[in-house]
Amino acid sequence: MRKFFRALWRVITFPFVLVFKIITLPFRAIRTASRFLNTDPEADQPLIDSISNLVTEPEARASLWDHVEALRMHLLRMVVGLAIGVGISFYFTQNVIEILAGPVGGLKNLVAIEVTESIGVFMRVALLSGIALSLPYIAFELWLFVAPGLKPREKKFGLIGIPVAAALFILGMVFCYFILLPSALKFLLNFMGIHAQLRPNSYFTFVTGLMFWIGISFEFPLVIYVLTAVGFVKPQILAQQWRFAVVIISIIAAAITPTVDPVNMSLVMIPMILLYFVSIGLSYIAYAGRGKQEEKAAGTEPSIS
């Protein structure tokens, strides 16, 4: 009889419990997120000790496989998020293709010579649009994977950096479209006075590849800031090695730039060099903030330099 009344009570109170859980869901989610963001990671171990533990301790090996399984799930969700982003981009890919064809006078100036060329172009542009659309979610999944090993301050900065990363990627693509692409096409299409018959496949491969890599290069300041905030990079080293960095940037610019002329190469180099010096400034800011946090944790007053 007691079981009967208990089951009856659950049936009667189920709608009220369900409404209560729905109403309190945002508050419980905020509390869980706050607890996650403010939880300190476990004490770090030296790399040699961690490797030796994998050999000698079954618990360490089990923990490693747990991390591998967690990474697999995060990668799977990133792929699903990218697929959803590409699926959503199908609705406006045609408009994006028309915009990208603007520098050469529109789609009417492109001639396809293969049966599947047009659909290949559509899928390529849809993939680029899907990457731009799903980039915040992909960055969020990466943050979720590494966040358990970060300190509260590092977790918060990483979370703030997700929309910044998406904005920088889009800013890089916009810069490429409006600044670099017209100059590069003007040089390429008039080189030696030879008229080029443009194909959709070659043209959109050129445009999407260039926009993608320029968008990636614009992420550099954020990457440097995050690496400095977690203690992997020091601004003094970046400032001392700026000449070497300029050489590396020139090599990368030569690889990214579709032309061999110095004008278009400079259009890539100058923003990347400016981004490098911006990265040094952001690195100093992150380094100063990390120093204050360490002094505060040690119970000392932060020194003013």
Secondary structure, DSSP 8 states (H G I E B T S, - for coil): -HHHHHHHHHHHHHHHHHHHHHHHHHHHHHHHHHHHHT--------HHHHHHHHHH-HHHHHHHHHHHHHHHHHHHHHHHHHHHHHHHHTTTHHHHHHHHTGGGT-GGG----STTHHHHHHHHHHHHHHHHHHHHHHHHHHHHHHGGGS-HHHHHHHHHHHHHHHHHHHHHHHHIIIIIHHHHHHHHTTGGG------HHHHHHHHHHHHHHHHHHTTHHHHHHHHHHTTS--HHHHHHTHHHHHHHHHHHHHHH-SS-SHHHHHHHHHHHHHHHHHHHHHHHHHHHHHHHHHHHHHT------
